[in-house]
Amino acid sequence: MSKDDTTWKVLPHRPLEQLADNLWRVEGDLQGMPLKRVMAVVRLADGGLVIHNAIAMDEPSMLQLDALGKVRYLVVPNGFHRMDARRFANRYPEAKVVCPKGSRKKVEEVVPVNLTYEEFPKDSTVSFTTLDGVGEQEGVMNVRSSDGVSLLLNDALFNMPHVGGLHGFVFKHITKSSGGLRVTRLTKLMLVKDRAAFAAHLKRLADTPELRRVLVAHHQTVTENAASAMRAAVADL
């Protein structure tokens, strides 16, 4: 998206889905491919909202979002997930844009950044950590809810089912992106700089006390045996 493009462009998406008392999820389509993208909405302890990986929704859904609380922060989780960042920044001009330190230059090609993950204000509900071994390009958002902890990652992990057709062949055999929670071949090539450090950090995340679920920026949320699923993904690294 160009920084000058202020049109509100809506692609097909699913309804807001509540996962916990303070956590919601929306899955949306991308043009020309079966790859899905995921936005998360988190309510902070003070009632404000954090939007992770923004997706422009239809107006009824946006009004439903606004009814949850005031949008305070817009999280752009890496330098490539900027598609609707400017649209949200224009719609919520008081919201602060947050991104990983190593992705700031890329994100600022589209939208000014106010805070890096390290600068995010302390909150009892939400915290950010930069992932080891990825050149500070991505991180993890830790969300505490009444039923436990959710970890929100971006391209570091995929959880895409196998799909048919030519795209499905590419995702399954070329990019190694489909077939459950995994570190894709593209992630290994384009994101990971130090596999040992990256794997060690994912293992520590799998040991997060009260880990309830893992959300990723593409496709399905892990809601069963999240820790075991993360360990299996690391073993495949």
Disulfide bonds with the S-S distance in Angstrom:
none
